[in-house]
Amino acid sequence: MVTLVTASRPSQARLHLRNLFASGRRYYLHPQKDGFVLQSDAVTLWNRRRRTRRSARLAGALTDLGSITTVRLDAQLRASHALMAMLLPAWMAGLVVYAPWHPYVIATVVIALFLLAGMWLRLDAALQAHDMIYFVRKALEDLPAGEIAALAQQTDDVITPREREFRVEWDRFYDEMRAAATSDSAG
């Protein structure tokens, strides 16, 4: 958690993370008892003093597994941003309804307005979530990787295609089950 909090603030001491702050991107990390919530925004293209809306939030759950800690990330669309994004299409739909056009044209325009707004909303949130996931990965890549125990090379329960054919194994399994069934009925 300390690594993420430190990486969320730009600094000349961490120049290897400078790509994370391109286009004036900022990260807002809110620690919680079992993880964190991360949001981000950037400066707008037309006015460097204004910032974009925070349309997505990334919920991270930290799980301690002894010598390693796992991070599970979950991206969500902010409901308040979704409601605000639908105000403009609703206002435009109110204007289009009173236009002297054929009802099919009006219905098509209104549906197109809401569909395009919904697609923009989803793509904007997906882009922000992707940027935040990249931030978490980049910030945590300097930490040492944990050692996960490898499985044994060969066990009796695992059959590889090179060792035996399926038919041979099926016959062996069938004979074992038949022998177990006859010993149960005899006993």
Residue pairs with C-beta under 8 A, 6 or more apart in sequence:
1 31
1 36
1 62
3 139
3 140
3 142
3 143
4 29
4 36
4 38
4 136
4 139
4 140
5 29
5 31
6 14
7 14
7 17
7 20
7 27
7 135
7 138
7 139
8 27
8 28
8 29
8 38
8 135
8 139
10 17
10 18
10 21
17 138
17 139
19 138
20 27
20 134
20 135
20 138
20 139
23 42
23 43
24 42
24 43
24 48
24 51
25 40
25 41
25 42
25 131
26 40
26 41
26 42
26 51
27 38
27 39
27 40
27 132
27 135
28 38
28 39
28 40
28 41
28 54
29 36
29 37
29 38
30 36
30 37
30 38
30 39
34 61
34 62
35 59
35 60
35 61
35 62
35 72
36 59
36 60
36 62
37 57
37 58
37 59
37 60
38 57
38 58
38 59
38 60
38 132
38 135
38 136
39 54
39 56
39 57
39 58
39 132
40 54
40 128
40 131
40 132
40 135
41 51
41 52
41 53
41 54
41 128
42 51
42 52
43 49
43 50
43 51
43 52
44 50
44 51
44 52
53 81
53 84
54 78
54 81
54 128
55 77
55 78
55 81
55 85
55 121
55 124
55 125
55 128
56 75
56 76
56 77
56 78
56 124
56 125
56 126
56 128
56 129
56 132
57 75
57 76
57 78
58 73
58 74
58 75
58 76
58 129
58 132
58 133
58 136
59 73
59 74
59 75
59 76
60 71
60 72
60 73
60 74
60 136
61 71
61 72
61 74
62 69
62 70
62 71
63 69
63 70
63 71
63 72
67 146
67 147
68 146
68 147
68 148
69 146
71 136
71 140
73 133
73 136
75 125
75 126
75 129
75 132
75 133
77 121
77 122
77 125
78 125
81 121
81 125
82 121
85 117
85 120
85 121
86 114
86 117
86 121
88 117
89 113
89 114
89 116
89 117
92 113
93 109
93 110
93 113
93 114
96 106
96 109
96 110
96 113
97 106
97 110
99 106
101 109
154 160
159 169
